[in-house]
Amino acid sequence: MGGYYYTTRQGDMWDYIAWVVYGNEQMMEVLINAEENRELMEIYIFSAGVKVWCPVKACPAAVSERPPWRDNT
């Protein structure tokens, strides 16, 4: 499974990293639960230079803003 390392800056938090990497802060659970990040699980605010593994994951489907009757056009 692919992915890459994100190198933290002072003050980064899980939700911010998820927002930067995936465009969705709710994906922070994916980061926290990644096997490569197990030793980082109890960190709330990161110092600079910590490597956080970011696995390739599809973001949850966004809710469509189109009305249902417009889906067939």
mmCIF file as Biopython writes it, N, C-alpha, C and O atoms, coordinates in Angstrom:
data_model
#
loop_
_atom_site.group_PDB
_atom_site.id
_atom_site.type_symbol
_atom_site.label_atom_id
_atom_site.label_alt_id
_atom_site.label_comp_id
_atom_site.label_asym_id
_atom_site.label_entity_id
_atom_site.label_seq_id
_atom_site.pdbx_PDB_ins_code
_atom_site.Cartn_x
_atom_site.Cartn_y
_atom_site.Cartn_z
_atom_site.occupancy
_atom_site.B_iso_or_equiv
_atom_site.auth_seq_id
_atom_site.auth_asym_id
_atom_site.pdbx_PDB_model_num
ATOM 1   N N  . MET A ? 1  ? 0.848   -1.180 0.000   1.0 0.0 1  A 1 
ATOM 2   C CA . MET A ? 1  ? 0.000   0.000  0.000   1.0 0.0 1  A 1 
ATOM 3   C C  . MET A ? 1  ? 0.887   1.234  0.000   1.0 0.0 1  A 1 
ATOM 4   O O  . MET A ? 1  ? 1.867   1.296  0.742   1.0 0.0 1  A 1 
ATOM 5   N N  . GLY A ? 2  ? 0.550   2.212  -0.824  1.0 0.0 2  A 1 
ATOM 6   C CA . GLY A ? 2  ? 1.374   3.395  -0.983  1.0 0.0 2  A 1 
ATOM 7   C C  . GLY A ? 2  ? 1.091   4.469  0.040   1.0 0.0 2  A 1 
ATOM 8   O O  . GLY A ? 2  ? 0.146   4.380  0.825   1.0 0.0 2  A 1 
ATOM 9   N N  . GLY A ? 3  ? 1.914   5.462  0.013   1.0 0.0 3  A 1 
ATOM 10  C CA . GLY A ? 3  ? 1.782   6.606  0.894   1.0 0.0 3  A 1 
ATOM 11  C C  . GLY A ? 3  ? 3.078   7.387  0.913   1.0 0.0 3  A 1 
ATOM 12  O O  . GLY A ? 3  ? 3.985   7.131  0.121   1.0 0.0 3  A 1 
ATOM 13  N N  . TYR A ? 4  ? 3.157   8.328  1.810   1.0 0.0 4  A 1 
ATOM 14  C CA . TYR A ? 4  ? 4.373   9.115  1.957   1.0 0.0 4  A 1 
ATOM 15  C C  . TYR A ? 4  ? 4.437   9.697  3.363   1.0 0.0 4  A 1 
ATOM 16  O O  . TYR A ? 4  ? 3.463   9.655  4.115   1.0 0.0 4  A 1 
ATOM 17  N N  . TYR A ? 5  ? 5.595   10.237 3.702   1.0 0.0 5  A 1 
ATOM 18  C CA . TYR A ? 5  ? 5.773   10.863 5.004   1.0 0.0 5  A 1 
ATOM 19  C C  . TYR A ? 5  ? 5.553   12.364 4.907   1.0 0.0 5  A 1 
ATOM 20  O O  . TYR A ? 5  ? 6.069   13.032 4.010   1.0 0.0 5  A 1 
ATOM 21  N N  . TYR A ? 6  ? 4.775   12.876 5.851   1.0 0.0 6  A 1 
ATOM 22  C CA . TYR A ? 6  ? 4.591   14.313 6.028   1.0 0.0 6  A 1 
ATOM 23  C C  . TYR A ? 6  ? 5.506   14.718 7.167   1.0 0.0 6  A 1 
ATOM 24  O O  . TYR A ? 6  ? 5.481   14.092 8.226   1.0 0.0 6  A 1 
ATOM 25  N N  . THR A ? 7  ? 6.306   15.739 6.976   1.0 0.0 7  A 1 
ATOM 26  C CA . THR A ? 7  ? 7.192   16.233 8.029   1.0 0.0 7  A 1 
ATOM 27  C C  . THR A ? 7  ? 6.507   17.409 8.705   1.0 0.0 7  A 1 
ATOM 28  O O  . THR A ? 7  ? 6.176   18.405 8.063   1.0 0.0 7  A 1 
ATOM 29  N N  . THR A ? 8  ? 6.299   17.280 10.005  1.0 0.0 8  A 1 
ATOM 30  C CA . THR A ? 8  ? 5.534   18.279 10.748  1.0 0.0 8  A 1 
ATOM 31  C C  . THR A ? 8  ? 6.314   19.574 10.938  1.0 0.0 8  A 1 
ATOM 32  O O  . THR A ? 8  ? 7.544   19.619 10.902  1.0 0.0 8  A 1 
ATOM 33  N N  . ARG A ? 9  ? 5.526   20.619 11.141  1.0 0.0 9  A 1 
ATOM 34  C CA . ARG A ? 9  ? 6.047   21.915 11.575  1.0 0.0 9  A 1 
ATOM 35  C C  . ARG A ? 9  ? 5.579   22.109 13.013  1.0 0.0 9  A 1 
ATOM 36  O O  . ARG A ? 9  ? 4.597   21.500 13.437  1.0 0.0 9  A 1 
ATOM 37  N N  . GLN A ? 10 ? 6.266   22.941 13.749  1.0 0.0 10 A 1 
ATOM 38  C CA . GLN A ? 10 ? 5.908   23.209 15.139  1.0 0.0 10 A 1 
ATOM 39  C C  . GLN A ? 10 ? 4.442   23.611 15.242  1.0 0.0 10 A 1 
ATOM 40  O O  . GLN A ? 10 ? 4.004   24.542 14.567  1.0 0.0 10 A 1 
ATOM 41  N N  . GLY A ? 11 ? 3.683   22.914 16.083  1.0 0.0 11 A 1 
ATOM 42  C CA . GLY A ? 11 ? 2.282   23.241 16.311  1.0 0.0 11 A 1 
ATOM 43  C C  . GLY A ? 11 ? 1.284   22.460 15.476  1.0 0.0 11 A 1 
ATOM 44  O O  . GLY A ? 11 ? 0.078   22.580 15.688  1.0 0.0 11 A 1 
ATOM 45  N N  . ASP A ? 12 ? 1.762   21.661 14.530  1.0 0.0 12 A 1 
ATOM 46  C CA . ASP A ? 12 ? 0.834   20.835 13.745  1.0 0.0 12 A 1 
ATOM 47  C C  . ASP A ? 12 ? 0.068   19.893 14.652  1.0 0.0 12 A 1 
ATOM 48  O O  . ASP A ? 12 ? 0.595   19.423 15.661  1.0 0.0 12 A 1 
ATOM 49  N N  . MET A ? 13 ? -1.176  19.619 14.292  1.0 0.0 13 A 1 
ATOM 50  C CA . MET A ? 13 ? -2.017  18.672 15.018  1.0 0.0 13 A 1 
ATOM 51  C C  . MET A ? 13 ? -2.581  17.682 14.006  1.0 0.0 13 A 1 
ATOM 52  O O  . MET A ? 13 ? -2.540  17.929 12.801  1.0 0.0 13 A 1 
ATOM 53  N N  . TRP A ? 14 ? -3.113  16.552 14.501  1.0 0.0 14 A 1 
ATOM 54  C CA . TRP A ? 14 ? -3.614  15.487 13.625  1.0 0.0 14 A 1 
ATOM 55  C C  . TRP A ? 14 ? -4.636  16.002 12.628  1.0 0.0 14 A 1 
ATOM 56  O O  . TRP A ? 14 ? -4.566  15.674 11.444  1.0 0.0 14 A 1 
ATOM 57  N N  . ASP A ? 15 ? -5.586  16.806 13.095  1.0 0.0 15 A 1 
ATOM 58  C CA . ASP A ? 15 ? -6.640  17.267 12.193  1.0 0.0 15 A 1 
ATOM 59  C C  . ASP A ? 15 ? -6.091  18.186 11.105  1.0 0.0 15 A 1 
ATOM 60  O O  . ASP A ? 15 ? -6.562  18.156 9.968   1.0 0.0 15 A 1 
ATOM 61  N N  . TYR A ? 16 ? -5.098  19.002 11.451  1.0 0.0 16 A 1 
ATOM 62  C CA . TYR A ? 16 ? -4.491  19.878 10.446  1.0 0.0 16 A 1 
ATOM 63  C C  . TYR A ? 16 ? -3.730  19.065 9.405   1.0 0.0 16 A 1 
ATOM 64  O O  . TYR A ? 16 ? -3.819  19.345 8.210   1.0 0.0 16 A 1 
ATOM 65  N N  . ILE A ? 17 ? -2.991  18.072 9.849   1.0 0.0 17 A 1 
ATOM 66  C CA . ILE A ? 17 ? -2.242  17.223 8.920   1.0 0.0 17 A 1 
ATOM 67  C C  . ILE A ? 17 ? -3.212  16.517 7.971   1.0 0.0 17 A 1 
ATOM 68  O O  . ILE A ? 17 ? -2.961  16.443 6.768   1.0 0.0 17 A 1 
ATOM 69  N N  . ALA A ? 18 ? -4.319  15.998 8.510   1.0 0.0 18 A 1 
ATOM 70  C CA . ALA A ? 18 ? -5.322  15.333 7.668   1.0 0.0 18 A 1 
ATOM 71  C C  . ALA A ? 18 ? -5.911  16.306 6.658   1.0 0.0 18 A 1 
ATOM 72  O O  . ALA A ? 18 ? -6.161  15.928 5.513   1.0 0.0 18 A 1 
ATOM 73  N N  . TRP A ? 19 ? -6.135  17.545 7.058   1.0 0.0 19 A 1 
ATOM 74  C CA . TRP A ? 19 ? -6.673  18.543 6.150   1.0 0.0 19 A 1 
ATOM 75  C C  . TRP A ? 19 ? -5.676  18.860 5.036   1.0 0.0 19 A 1 
ATOM 76  O O  . TRP A ? 19 ? -6.062  18.991 3.875   1.0 0.0 19 A 1 
ATOM 77  N N  . VAL A ? 20 ? -4.389  18.983 5.389   1.0 0.0 20 A 1 
ATOM 78  C CA . VAL A ? 20 ? -3.358  19.268 4.385   1.0 0.0 20 A 1 
ATOM 79  C C  . VAL A ? 20 ? -3.207  18.097 3.417   1.0 0.0 20 A 1 
ATOM 80  O O  . VAL A ? 20 ? -3.145  18.292 2.203   1.0 0.0 20 A 1 
ATOM 81  N N  . VAL A ? 21 ? -3.150  16.881 3.958   1.0 0.0 21 A 1 
ATOM 82  C CA . VAL A ? 21 ? -2.868  15.699 3.145   1.0 0.0 21 A 1 
ATOM 83  C C  . VAL A ? 21 ? -4.085  15.249 2.340   1.0 0.0 21 A 1 
ATOM 84  O O  . VAL A ? 21 ? -3.975  14.984 1.142   1.0 0.0 21 A 1 
ATOM 85  N N  . TYR A ? 22 ? -5.242  15.162 2.992   1.0 0.0 22 A 1 
ATOM 86  C CA . TYR A ? 22 ? -6.436  14.595 2.360   1.0 0.0 22 A 1 
ATOM 87  C C  . TYR A ? 22 ? -7.501  15.631 1.998   1.0 0.0 22 A 1 
ATOM 88  O O  . TYR A ? 22 ? -8.459  15.314 1.292   1.0 0.0 22 A 1 
ATOM 89  N N  . GLY A ? 23 ? -7.341  16.863 2.475   1.0 0.0 23 A 1 
ATOM 90  C CA . GLY A ? 23 ? -8.357  17.875 2.229   1.0 0.0 23 A 1 
ATOM 91  C C  . GLY A ? 23 ? -9.581  17.703 3.100   1.0 0.0 23 A 1 
ATOM 92  O O  . GLY A ? 23 ? -10.633 18.277 2.820   1.0 0.0 23 A 1 
ATOM 93  N N  . ASN A ? 24 ? -9.451  16.908 4.168   1.0 0.0 24 A 1 
ATOM 94  C CA . ASN A ? 24 ? -10.587 16.605 5.041   1.0 0.0 24 A 1 
ATOM 95  C C  . ASN A ? 24 ? -10.054 16.273 6.428   1.0 0.0 24 A 1 
ATOM 96  O O  . ASN A ? 24 ? -9.405  15.243 6.613   1.0 0.0 24 A 1 
ATOM 97  N N  . GLU A ? 25 ? -10.320 17.128 7.396   1.0 0.0 25 A 1 
ATOM 98  C CA . GLU A ? 25 ? -9.802  16.904 8.754   1.0 0.0 25 A 1 
ATOM 99  C C  . GLU A ? 25 ? -10.396 15.664 9.421   1.0 0.0 25 A 1 
ATOM 100 O O  . GLU A ? 25 ? -9.823  15.145 10.379  1.0 0.0 25 A 1 
ATOM 101 N N  . GLN A ? 26 ? -11.532 15.188 8.928   1.0 0.0 26 A 1 
ATOM 102 C CA . GLN A ? 26 ? -12.134 13.987 9.502   1.0 0.0 26 A 1 
ATOM 103 C C  . GLN A ? 26 ? -11.343 12.727 9.164   1.0 0.0 26 A 1 
ATOM 104 O O  . GLN A ? 26 ? -11.609 11.659 9.716   1.0 0.0 26 A 1 
ATOM 105 N N  . MET A ? 27 ? -10.380 12.845 8.269   1.0 0.0 27 A 1 
ATOM 106 C CA . MET A ? 27 ? -9.536  11.707 7.896   1.0 0.0 27 A 1 
ATOM 107 C C  . MET A ? 27 ? -8.371  11.511 8.872   1.0 0.0 27 A 1 
ATOM 108 O O  . MET A ? 27 ? -7.507  10.664 8.643   1.0 0.0 27 A 1 
ATOM 109 N N  . MET A ? 28 ? -8.346  12.283 9.951   1.0 0.0 28 A 1 
ATOM 110 C CA . MET A ? 28 ? -7.245  12.140 10.907  1.0 0.0 28 A 1 
ATOM 111 C C  . MET A ? 28 ? -7.198  10.746 11.519  1.0 0.0 28 A 1 
ATOM 112 O O  . MET A ? 28 ? -6.130  10.292 11.931  1.0 0.0 28 A 1 
ATOM 113 N N  . GLU A ? 29 ? -8.320  10.069 11.587  1.0 0.0 29 A 1 
ATOM 114 C CA . GLU A ? 29 ? -8.349  8.708  12.112  1.0 0.0 29 A 1 
ATOM 115 C C  . GLU A ? 29 ? -7.505  7.764  11.256  1.0 0.0 29 A 1 
ATOM 116 O O  . GLU A ? 29 ? -6.886  6.838  11.779  1.0 0.0 29 A 1 
ATOM 117 N N  . VAL A ? 30 ? -7.478  7.994  9.954   1.0 0.0 30 A 1 
ATOM 118 C CA . VAL A ? 30 ? -6.660  7.190  9.053   1.0 0.0 30 A 1 
ATOM 119 C C  . VAL A ? 30 ? -5.190  7.354  9.419   1.0 0.0 30 A 1 
ATOM 120 O O  . VAL A ? 30 ? -4.440  6.379  9.449   1.0 0.0 30 A 1 
ATOM 121 N N  . LEU A ? 31 ? -4.781  8.594  9.699   1.0 0.0 31 A 1 
ATOM 122 C CA . LEU A ? 31 ? -3.397  8.857  10.080  1.0 0.0 31 A 1 
ATOM 123 C C  . LEU A ? 31 ? -3.054  8.223  11.423  1.0 0.0 31 A 1 
ATOM 124 O O  . LEU A ? 31 ? -2.035  7.548  11.560  1.0 0.0 31 A 1 
ATOM 125 N N  . ILE A ? 32 ? -3.901  8.445  12.394  1.0 0.0 32 A 1 
ATOM 126 C CA . ILE A ? 32 ? -3.640  7.943  13.746  1.0 0.0 32 A 1 
ATOM 127 C C  . ILE A ? 32 ? -3.574  6.427  13.760  1.0 0.0 32 A 1 
ATOM 128 O O  . ILE A ? 32 ? -2.753  5.854  14.477  1.0 0.0 32 A 1 
ATOM 129 N N  . ASN A ? 33 ? -4.424  5.763  12.980  1.0 0.0 33 A 1 
ATOM 130 C CA . ASN A ? 33 ? -4.479  4.303  12.997  1.0 0.0 33 A 1 
ATOM 131 C C  . ASN A ? 33 ? -3.477  3.630  12.068  1.0 0.0 33 A 1 
ATOM 132 O O  . ASN A ? 33 ? -3.398  2.402  12.039  1.0 0.0 33 A 1 
ATOM 133 N N  . ALA A ? 34 ? -2.717  4.403  11.314  1.0 0.0 34 A 1 
ATOM 134 C CA . ALA A ? 34 ? -1.708  3.806  10.434  1.0 0.0 34 A 1 
ATOM 135 C C  . ALA A ? 34 ? -0.656  3.102  11.292  1.0 0.0 34 A 1 
ATOM 136 O O  . ALA A ? 34 ? -0.177  3.658  12.280  1.0 0.0 34 A 1 
ATOM 137 N N  . GLU A ? 35 ? -0.309  1.898  10.912  1.0 0.0 35 A 1 
ATOM 138 C CA . GLU A ? 35 ? 0.655   1.085  11.668  1.0 0.0 35 A 1 
ATOM 139 C C  . GLU A ? 35 ? 1.963   1.836  11.911  1.0 0.0 35 A 1 
ATOM 140 O O  . GLU A ? 35 ? 2.551   1.727  12.987  1.0 0.0 35 A 1 
ATOM 141 N N  . GLU A ? 36 ? 2.417   2.591  10.923  1.0 0.0 36 A 1 
ATOM 142 C CA . GLU A ? 36 ? 3.681   3.319  11.033  1.0 0.0 36 A 1 
ATOM 143 C C  . GLU A ? 36 ? 3.618   4.468  12.035  1.0 0.0 36 A 1 
ATOM 144 O O  . GLU A ? 36 ? 4.659   4.985  12.440  1.0 0.0 36 A 1 
ATOM 145 N N  . ASN A ? 37 ? 2.420   4.878  12.442  1.0 0.0 37 A 1 
ATOM 146 C CA . ASN A ? 37 ? 2.260   6.014  13.357  1.0 0.0 37 A 1 
ATOM 147 C C  . ASN A ? 37 ? 1.901   5.594  14.781  1.0 0.0 37 A 1 
ATOM 148 O O  . ASN A ? 37 ? 1.563   6.446  15.603  1.0 0.0 37 A 1 
ATOM 149 N N  . ARG A ? 38 ? 1.968   4.310  15.085  1.0 0.0 38 A 1 
ATOM 150 C CA . ARG A ? 38 ? 1.553   3.824  16.410  1.0 0.0 38 A 1 
ATOM 151 C C  . ARG A ? 38 ? 2.273   4.537  17.552  1.0 0.0 38 A 1 
ATOM 152 O O  . ARG A ? 38 ? 1.660   4.831  18.578  1.0 0.0 38 A 1 
ATOM 153 N N  . GLU A ? 39 ? 3.571   4.819  17.385  1.0 0.0 39 A 1 
ATOM 154 C CA . GLU A ? 39 ? 4.326   5.453  18.467  1.0 0.0 39 A 1 
ATOM 155 C C  . GLU A ? 39 ? 4.000   6.944  18.601  1.0 0.0 39 A 1 
ATOM 156 O O  . GLU A ? 39 ? 4.441   7.590  19.552  1.0 0.0 39 A 1 
ATOM 157 N N  . LEU A ? 40 ? 3.238   7.488  17.662  1.0 0.0 40 A 1 
ATOM 158 C CA . LEU A ? 40 ? 2.871   8.904  17.689  1.0 0.0 40 A 1 
ATOM 159 C C  . LEU A ? 40 ? 1.454   9.143  18.216  1.0 0.0 40 A 1 
ATOM 160 O O  . LEU A ? 40 ? 1.029   10.289 18.358  1.0 0.0 40 A 1 
ATOM 161 N N  . MET A ? 41 ? 0.731   8.073  18.502  1.0 0.0 41 A 1 
ATOM 162 C CA . MET A ? 41 ? -0.696  8.172  18.823  1.0 0.0 41 A 1 
ATOM 163 C C  . MET A ? 41 ? -1.021  9.116  19.975  1.0 0.0 41 A 1 
ATOM 164 O O  . MET A ? 41 ? -2.088  9.729  19.981  1.0 0.0 41 A 1 
ATOM 165 N N  . GLU A ? 42 ? -0.135  9.243  20.935  1.0 0.0 42 A 1 
ATOM 166 C CA . GLU A ? 42 ? -0.439  10.063 22.109  1.0 0.0 42 A 1 
ATOM 167 C C  . GLU A ? 42 ? 0.029   11.504 21.989  1.0 0.0 42 A 1 
ATOM 168 O O  . GLU A ? 42 ? -0.087  12.275 22.941  1.0 0.0 42 A 1 
ATOM 169 N N  . ILE A ? 43 ? 0.552   11.871 20.837  1.0 0.0 43 A 1 
ATOM 170 C CA . ILE A ? 43 ? 0.968   13.254 20.610  1.0 0.0 43 A 1 
ATOM 171 C C  . ILE A ? 43 ? -0.245  14.052 20.143  1.0 0.0 43 A 1 
ATOM 172 O O  . ILE A ? 43 ? -0.951  13.641 19.222  1.0 0.0 43 A 1 
ATOM 173 N N  . TYR A ? 44 ? -0.482  15.199 20.787  1.0 0.0 44 A 1 
ATOM 174 C CA . TYR A ? 44 ? -1.594  16.059 20.395  1.0 0.0 44 A 1 
ATOM 175 C C  . TYR A ? 44 ? -1.109  17.230 19.548  1.0 0.0 44 A 1 
ATOM 176 O O  . TYR A ? 44 ? -1.718  17.578 18.537  1.0 0.0 44 A 1 
ATOM 177 N N  . ILE A ? 45 ? 0.005   17.836 19.983  1.0 0.0 45 A 1 
ATOM 178 C CA . ILE A ? 45 ? 0.604   18.945 19.251  1.0 0.0 45 A 1 
ATOM 179 C C  . ILE A ? 45 ? 2.037   18.546 18.937  1.0 0.0 45 A 1 
ATOM 180 O O  . ILE A ? 45 ? 2.827   18.269 19.839  1.0 0.0 45 A 1 
ATOM 181 N N  . PHE A ? 46 ? 2.365   18.518 17.649  1.0 0.0 46 A 1 
ATOM 182 C CA . PHE A ? 46 ? 3.665   18.041 17.216  1.0 0.0 46 A 1 
ATOM 183 C C  . PHE A ? 46 ? 4.725   19.130 17.283  1.0 0.0 46 A 1 
ATOM 184 O O  . PHE A ? 46 ? 4.438   20.314 17.109  1.0 0.0 46 A 1 
ATOM 185 N N  . SER A ? 47 ? 5.946   18.706 17.536  1.0 0.0 47 A 1 
ATOM 186 C CA . SER A ? 47 ? 7.087   19.586 17.373  1.0 0.0 47 A 1 
ATOM 187 C C  . SER A ? 47 ? 7.531   19.485 15.917  1.0 0.0 47 A 1 
ATOM 188 O O  . SER A ? 47 ? 7.029   18.643 15.173  1.0 0.0 47 A 1 
ATOM 189 N N  . ALA A ? 48 ? 8.454   20.324 15.513  1.0 0.0 48 A 1 
ATOM 190 C CA . ALA A ? 48 ? 8.919   20.332 14.126  1.0 0.0 48 A 1 
ATOM 191 C C  . ALA A ? 48 ? 9.771   19.102 13.827  1.0 0.0 48 A 1 
ATOM 192 O O  . ALA A ? 48 ? 10.524  18.629 14.678  1.0 0.0 48 A 1 
ATOM 193 N N  . GLY A ? 49 ? 9.641   18.597 12.610  1.0 0.0 49 A 1 
ATOM 194 C CA . GLY A ? 49 ? 10.514  17.538 12.134  1.0 0.0 49 A 1 
ATOM 195 C C  . GLY A ? 49 ? 10.077  16.113 12.399  1.0 0.0 49 A 1 
ATOM 196 O O  . GLY A ? 49 ? 10.850  15.187 12.156  1.0 0.0 49 A 1 
ATOM 197 N N  . VAL A ? 50 ? 8.852   15.900 12.893  1.0 0.0 50 A 1 
ATOM 198 C CA . VAL A ? 50 ? 8.353   14.544 13.135  1.0 0.0 50 A 1 
ATOM 199 C C  . VAL A ? 50 ? 7.795   13.996 11.817  1.0 0.0 50 A 1 
ATOM 200 O O  . VAL A ? 50 ? 7.056   14.687 11.116  1.0 0.0 50 A 1 
ATOM 201 N N  . LYS A ? 51 ? 8.150   12.763 11.490  1.0 0.0 51 A 1 
ATOM 202 C CA . LYS A ? 51 ? 7.673   12.127 10.261  1.0 0.0 51 A 1 
ATOM 203 C C  . LYS A ? 51 ? 6.378   11.377 10.555  1.0 0.0 51 A 1 
ATOM 204 O O  . LYS A ? 51 ? 6.362   10.458 11.374  1.0 0.0 51 A 1 
ATOM 205 N N  . VAL A ? 52 ? 5.295   11.767 9.890   1.0 0.0 52 A 1 
ATOM 206 C CA . VAL A ? 52 ? 3.977   11.134 10.035  1.0 0.0 52 A 1 
ATOM 207 C C  . VAL A ? 52 ? 3.663   10.422 8.721   1.0 0.0 52 A 1 
ATOM 208 O O  . VAL A ? 52 ? 3.655   11.045 7.659   1.0 0.0 52 A 1 
ATOM 209 N N  . TRP A ? 53 ? 3.406   9.120  8.795   1.0 0.0 53 A 1 
ATOM 210 C CA . TRP A ? 53 ? 3.075   8.334  7.600   1.0 0.0 53 A 1 
ATOM 211 C C  . TRP A ? 53 ? 1.657   8.650  7.158   1.0 0.0 53 A 1 
ATOM 212 O O  . TRP A ? 53 ? 0.734   8.651  7.972   1.0 0.0 53 A 1 
ATOM 213 N N  . CYS A ? 54 ? 1.484   8.914  5.884   1.0 0.0 54 A 1 
ATOM 214 C CA . CYS A ? 54 ? 0.180   9.243  5.303   1.0 0.0 54 A 1 
ATOM 215 C C  . CYS A ? 54 ? -0.161  8.207  4.243   1.0 0.0 54 A 1 
ATOM 216 O O  . CYS A ? 54 ? 0.268   8.335  3.096   1.0 0.0 54 A 1 
ATOM 217 N N  . PRO A ? 55 ? -0.928  7.183  4.609   1.0 0.0 55 A 1 
ATOM 218 C CA . PRO A ? 55 ? -1.296  6.167  3.618   1.0 0.0 55 A 1 
ATOM 219 C C  . PRO A ? 55 ? -2.238  6.737  2.571   1.0 0.0 55 A 1 
ATOM 220 O O  . PRO A ? 55 ? -2.997  7.670  2.834   1.0 0.0 55 A 1 
ATOM 221 N N  . VAL A ? 56 ? -2.175  6.161  1.384   1.0 0.0 56 A 1 
ATOM 222 C CA . VAL A ? 56 ? -3.085  6.572  0.318   1.0 0.0 56 A 1 
ATOM 223 C C  . VAL A ? 56 ? -4.457  5.996  0.647   1.0 0.0 56 A 1 
ATOM 224 O O  . VAL A ? 56 ? -4.617  4.778  0.736   1.0 0.0 56 A 1 
ATOM 225 N N  . LYS A ? 57 ? -5.426  6.851  0.822   1.0 0.0 57 A 1 
ATOM 226 C CA . LYS A ? 57 ? -6.803  6.448  1.130   1.0 0.0 57 A 1 
ATOM 227 C C  . LYS A ? 57 ? -7.752  7.347  0.369   1.0 0.0 57 A 1 
ATOM 228 O O  . LYS A ? 57 ? -7.473  8.528  0.165   1.0 0.0 57 A 1 
ATOM 229 N N  . ALA A ? 58 ? -8.860  6.794  -0.046  1.0 0.0 58 A 1 
ATOM 230 C CA . ALA A ? 58 ? -9.896  7.597  -0.681  1.0 0.0 58 A 1 
ATOM 231 C C  . ALA A ? 58 ? -10.678 8.313  0.401   1.0 0.0 58 A 1 
ATOM 232 O O  . ALA A ? 58 ? -11.019 7.717  1.422   1.0 0.0 58 A 1 
ATOM 233 N N  . CYS A ? 59 ? -10.960 9.575  0.188   1.0 0.0 59 A 1 
ATOM 234 C CA . CYS A ? 59 ? -11.755 10.350 1.141   1.0 0.0 59 A 1 
ATOM 235 C C  . CYS A ? 59 ? -13.202 9.896  1.076   1.0 0.0 59 A 1 
ATOM 236 O O  . CYS A ? 59 ? -13.665 9.438  0.031   1.0 0.0 59 A 1 
ATOM 237 N N  . PRO A ? 60 ? -13.921 10.021 2.189   1.0 0.0 60 A 1 
ATOM 238 C CA . PRO A ? 60 ? -15.337 9.656  2.155   1.0 0.0 60 A 1 
ATOM 239 C C  . PRO A ? 60 ? -16.071 10.494 1.105   1.0 0.0 60 A 1 
ATOM 240 O O  . PRO A ? 60 ? -15.714 11.643 0.849   1.0 0.0 60 A 1 
ATOM 241 N N  . ALA A ? 61 ? -17.075 9.913  0.522   1.0 0.0 61 A 1 
ATOM 242 C CA . ALA A ? 61 ? -17.834 10.602 -0.522  1.0 0.0 61 A 1 
ATOM 243 C C  . ALA A ? 61 ? -18.457 11.876 0.023   1.0 0.0 61 A 1 
ATOM 244 O O  . ALA A ? 61 ? -19.057 11.884 1.098   1.0 0.0 61 A 1 
ATOM 245 N N  . ALA A ? 62 ? -18.308 12.920 -0.714  1.0 0.0 62 A 1 
ATOM 246 C CA . ALA A ? 62 ? -18.899 14.198 -0.315  1.0 0.0 62 A 1 
ATOM 247 C C  . ALA A ? 62 ? -20.391 14.174 -0.603  1.0 0.0 62 A 1 
ATOM 248 O O  . ALA A ? 62 ? -20.845 13.523 -1.544  1.0 0.0 62 A 1 
ATOM 249 N N  . VAL A ? 63 ? -21.127 14.871 0.197   1.0 0.0 63 A 1 
ATOM 250 C CA . VAL A ? 63 ? -22.566 14.971 -0.005  1.0 0.0 63 A 1 
ATOM 251 C C  . VAL A ? 63 ? -22.804 15.894 -1.189  1.0 0.0 63 A 1 
ATOM 252 O O  . VAL A ? 63 ? -22.259 16.996 -1.253  1.0 0.0 63 A 1 
ATOM 253 N N  . SER A ? 64 ? -23.598 15.447 -2.093  1.0 0.0 64 A 1 
ATOM 254 C CA . SER A ? 64 ? -23.891 16.241 -3.278  1.0 0.0 64 A 1 
ATOM 255 C C  . SER A ? 64 ? -24.738 17.441 -2.904  1.0 0.0 64 A 1 
ATOM 256 O O  . SER A ? 64 ? -25.653 17.341 -2.087  1.0 0.0 64 A 1 
ATOM 257 N N  . GLU A ? 65 ? -24.425 18.573 -3.508  1.0 0.0 65 A 1 
ATOM 258 C CA . GLU A ? 65 ? -25.201 19.778 -3.256  1.0 0.0 65 A 1 
ATOM 259 C C  . GLU A ? 65 ? -26.313 19.946 -4.279  1.0 0.0 65 A 1 
ATOM 260 O O  . GLU A ? 65 ? -27.097 20.892 -4.200  1.0 0.0 65 A 1 
ATOM 261 N N  . ARG A ? 66 ? -26.384 19.036 -5.233  1.0 0.0 66 A 1 
ATOM 262 C CA . ARG A ? 66 ? -27.427 19.104 -6.247  1.0 0.0 66 A 1 
ATOM 263 C C  . ARG A ? 66 ? -28.703 18.463 -5.737  1.0 0.0 66 A 1 
ATOM 264 O O  . ARG A ? 66 ? -28.646 17.456 -5.031  1.0 0.0 66 A 1 
ATOM 265 N N  . PRO A ? 67 ? -29.849 19.024 -6.077  1.0 0.0 67 A 1 
ATOM 266 C CA . PRO A ? 67 ? -31.116 18.407 -5.686  1.0 0.0 67 A 1 
ATOM 267 C C  . PRO A ? 67 ? -31.269 17.059 -6.392  1.0 0.0 67 A 1 
ATOM 268 O O  . PRO A ? 67 ? -30.757 16.889 -7.498  1.0 0.0 67 A 1 
ATOM 269 N N  . PRO A ? 68 ? -31.961 16.102 -5.777  1.0 0.0 68 A 1 
ATOM 270 C CA . PRO A ? 68 ? -32.106 14.776 -6.337  1.0 0.0 68 A 1 
ATOM 271 C C  . PRO A ? 68 ? -32.698 14.743 -7.748  1.0 0.0 68 A 1 
ATOM 272 O O  . PRO A ? 68 ? -32.326 13.887 -8.551  1.0 0.0 68 A 1 
ATOM 273 N N  . TRP A ? 69 ? -33.614 15.666 -8.057  1.0 0.0 69 A 1 
ATOM 274 C CA . TRP A ? 69 ? -34.241 15.645 -9.373  1.0 0.0 69 A 1 
ATOM 275 C C  . TRP A ? 69 ? -33.289 16.123 -10.483 1.0 0.0 69 A 1 
ATOM 276 O O  . TRP A ? 69 ? -33.624 16.005 -11.662 1.0 0.0 69 A 1 
ATOM 277 N N  . ARG A ? 70 ? -32.115 16.659 -10.130 1.0 0.0 70 A 1 
ATOM 278 C CA . ARG A ? 70 ? -31.149 17.100 -11.128 1.0 0.0 70 A 1 
ATOM 279 C C  . ARG A ? 70 ? -30.111 16.038 -11.450 1.0 0.0 70 A 1 
ATOM 280 O O  . ARG A ? 70 ? -29.266 16.254 -12.319 1.0 0.0 70 A 1 
ATOM 281 N N  . ASP A ? 71 ? -30.154 14.899 -10.776 1.0 0.0 71 A 1 
ATOM 282 C CA . ASP A ? 71 ? -29.159 13.847 -10.978 1.0 0.0 71 A 1 
ATOM 283 C C  . ASP A ? 71 ? -29.260 13.180 -12.336 1.0 0.0 71 A 1 
ATOM 284 O O  . ASP A ? 71 ? -28.270 12.615 -12.803 1.0 0.0 71 A 1 
ATOM 285 N N  . ASN A ? 72 ? -30.389 13.218 -12.977 1.0 0.0 72 A 1 
ATOM 286 C CA . ASN A ? 72 ? -30.584 12.536 -14.263 1.0 0.0 72 A 1 
ATOM 287 C C  . ASN A ? 72 ? -30.292 13.406 -15.464 1.0 0.0 72 A 1 
ATOM 288 O O  . ASN A ? 72 ? -30.595 13.014 -16.591 1.0 0.0 72 A 1 
ATOM 289 N N  . THR A ? 73 ? -29.710 14.579 -15.255 1.0 0.0 73 A 1 
ATOM 290 C CA . THR A ? 73 ? -29.447 15.473 -16.390 1.0 0.0 73 A 1 
ATOM 291 C C  . THR A ? 73 ? -28.074 15.298 -16.939 1.0 0.0 73 A 1 
ATOM 292 O O  . THR A ? 73 ? -27.700 15.977 -17.895 1.0 0.0 73 A 1 
#
